[in-house]
Amino acid sequence: MTSNQIPRLVPIQMIADESGTLGVVEDIGGEPISFERFYFFASLQPGARRGGHAHKKLRQVFVVFRGSVKIDIKSSTESYSFHLISNDQALVLPAGYWRDLYDFSPDALVGVIASDKFDEADYIRDWDAFVDWDRAQRHTDIPYLDLSRYSSIIGTRVINAISEVVSSGPLIGGPEVERFEAAFAAYCGVSDAVGIGNGLQALTLALRAADIGEGREVILPANTFIATALAVIEAGAKPVLVDVEETTGLIDMTAVEMAINDSTGAIIPVHLYGHPCDMDRLSEIVGTRPILILEDAAQAHGALYKGRRCGALGHAAAFSFYPTKNLGAVGDAGCVTTNDPALAARIRLLGNYGTRRKYEHLEIGTNSRLDPVQAAALNVKLPYLENFNARRVEHADIYLRRLQNLPGLSLPHVHEWARPVWHVFPVRVAADIRQDFLSYLASNGIGTNIHYPTPIHLQPCFSSMGLGQGSFPISEKLSEQLVSLPLDATHTTAEIERVVEVVRTFCLGVRRSESGPLVLTM
Ligand SMILES: *Cc1c(COP(=O)(O)O)cnc(C)c1O
């Protein structure tokens, strides 16, 4: 919009003396306006209408010199009606409004001062095209996620904390790492947290530390991020995929029960989208068998299962602090939480070259430690996690309330035991309209995502598993239907409501026209 002003009337001062009358319009106001053109309407036939268009840039002042006229001014969201009478008031009209002039009195003489010369490209002569243009002007884009928004909240504190590490050290390990491990363990309600380089290696090292390798099977869902499966392979074990629940996208416990056998070494319930899995049911299924339950809590920082934190619900849990996660570092970072100090000690050993004392390597380890620069950032951010999660819950509540019962749209189910933290807000739309839905949101400036467009077994890198199309029908169906709506702590309520409005318009009003493009049926 070239002007954020609204159409308005300004008085015409009439200064009369013995020589005649001087009419003056002062206070046209706002941004500097240079006038390039003057035109007028006269001799209008009864019933005549003028206007019927909008200008993108042109600003105008309407003055009735004789008689009267009615003027309707509209945008996609506002409308005004004016009755302009000679020598009374002038109408100042910013750019970006549709105008209709009608009911001219027979003697009407209407003058218009215009800010620019004639330019056909400046005109919008079609109402629908105007509405589209106007909406696009009014709404700034709603990003799926814009991490730079966090910098105005915590940026300075993060930078100060990092700069302290850089100037004072140590640059590997040290007090920032220890402080974060203690704070995050306390937050999750476990005895130990071991900082790791990233979430993938947190999963891998937890498996390795529990001796889940060669010859053992690890059960995990087909609908998850690739890291869950890669960790199993890195540990040397065999991933055994199972299907997921349609309404939540979470691992299906009945399928887990059927996949367990004597080779099963571990099960990785993924608290996908920030929604906890049914961990009591899982314990029941596992019973007394010596099977490691390793939570993949990479999307579930702070989520509650029956009042208990994710990260404290199995033998161990892997977290990622990848920057986009609910608790994100300023680069790669991760950790394992556990109530088993011996397991924690072995994970720490494996992640530090298998060494406790310098140059004495007890095990074939690797290098995957939480970096103190990342720990410093996480120490600043952890105290905000509860508030940020609460904000996500508020946004999710708006979606869950306002997007209910829309044709063609399914909302994520929330199990009664769960307080999810909505790392992702996944809705489902029919596969054959998903592309239209995504395009419609994009054309309204709304960012979206898909978690995940390809299930694990259909990834090219896993073609050797020999699991083709049809192996996990629900995961496959979800991959064609899921759309993640914008939901971050830094989104405003107005942004979430705007997403609601656009989704509702799509579901209630938009139909595919025969020629293909979307049309609004109002
Ligand atoms: C992000 C993520 C991971 C991997 O974490 P990185 O830190 O990126 O290695 C693992 N599992 C799930 C479900 C994730 O979302």
The ligand as a Tripos MOL2 file, in Angstrom:
@<TRIPOS>MOLECULE
LIG
   15    15     1     0     0
SMALL
NO_CHARGES

@<TRIPOS>ATOM
      1 C1         15.2310  -33.5610   14.6440 C.3       1 LIG1
      2 C2         14.9590  -34.9740   14.8750 C.ar      1 LIG1
      3 C3         15.9850  -35.9130   15.0620 C.ar      1 LIG1
      4 C4         17.4390  -35.6330   14.8100 C.3       1 LIG1
      5 O1         17.9890  -34.5730   15.4650 O.3       1 LIG1
      6 P1         19.3110  -33.8440   14.8740 P.3       1 LIG1
      7 O2         19.7500  -33.0030   16.0180 O.co2     1 LIG1
      8 O3         18.8980  -33.0790   13.6860 O.co2     1 LIG1
      9 O4         20.3050  -34.9090   14.5310 O.co2     1 LIG1
     10 C5         15.6270  -37.1990   15.3860 C.ar      1 LIG1
     11 N1         14.3460  -37.5750   15.4900 N.ar      1 LIG1
     12 C6         13.3400  -36.7200   15.2820 C.ar      1 LIG1
     13 C7         11.9330  -37.1950   15.4280 C.3       1 LIG1
     14 C8         13.6010  -35.3920   14.9460 C.ar      1 LIG1
     15 O5         12.5890  -34.5500   14.7220 O.3       1 LIG1
@<TRIPOS>BOND
     1     1     2 1
     2     2     3 ar
     3     2    14 ar
     4     3     4 1
     5     3    10 ar
     6     4     5 1
     7     5     6 1
     8     6     7 2
     9     6     8 1
    10     6     9 1
    11    10    11 ar
    12    11    12 ar
    13    12    13 1
    14    12    14 ar
    15    14    15 1
@<TRIPOS>SUBSTRUCTURE
     1 LIG1         1 GROUP 0 **** ****
